Amino acid sequence: MPKIKTHSGAAKRFRITPTGKVKRSGAYAGHLLEHKSKDQKRNYKGSFEVSSGDRKNVKKMLGVG
């Protein structure tokens, strides 16, 4: 049986934590920032956990479990 290839697009966007959670970066922080408030832009920073409904598919694309 051949190995499952990692989805290269998913590999750039998601990270698996040591406890098995899937982390992603926040949206809306890439461009068009000049009209957004400082509070909005500050809240876009950081990473977030992938929702439970998407976790299985993301892990499959990353070749984990």
N, C-alpha and C positions, 0 to 999 in steps of 0.2 A: 504494500500500500504506500503510495507516495506521501511525502510530507505536505501539509497545508501551507501554502505561501502566505506570508503576512501581507495584508492590504496596505500598500505603501502610503495611501492617503490617510488611513486611519492611524498608522504609526506616527505620523507627523502631528496628529491632533489629540491623541489620547495617551495617558500614562497609567500604568497599573501601580498602585501603592503596595507596600509590603504586606498589608492585610488583605489585599485582593480587591479593593475598591478601584473604580475607574475614574480618573480625574480628567477634566477638560478645562480649557480656558474659556473665559466669558466672551460673549458676542458684543457687537456694537462699539468696539474700541479701536477699530482699524483705521477708519477715515471719517470725514465729515464731523470733525470734533470741534470746530470753531464755534458752532452755535449751541453746543451742549454745555451745561453748567459744570463747574468744578466738582460739585457733589456727584453728579451723574458719572463723570469720568473717573472719579476715585472709586466709585462702586463697581465699575467695569473691571478693575484690576483683580488680580488673584485667580485662583482656580476653583472649580466647582465639581461636585460629584455628578456623574452621569445618572440620569433618572433610572429607576428600577426597571421600567419597561424596555429601555434601550440597552441595558447592561449586558444582556445575553448576546445580542447581535454584535456589540462592540468587541466583546471578549473573543467571539468567534473570528472576527476580522483580524484581531491581533494574534490569533493562534494560541490563545490561553484558554484552558479548560473548556 
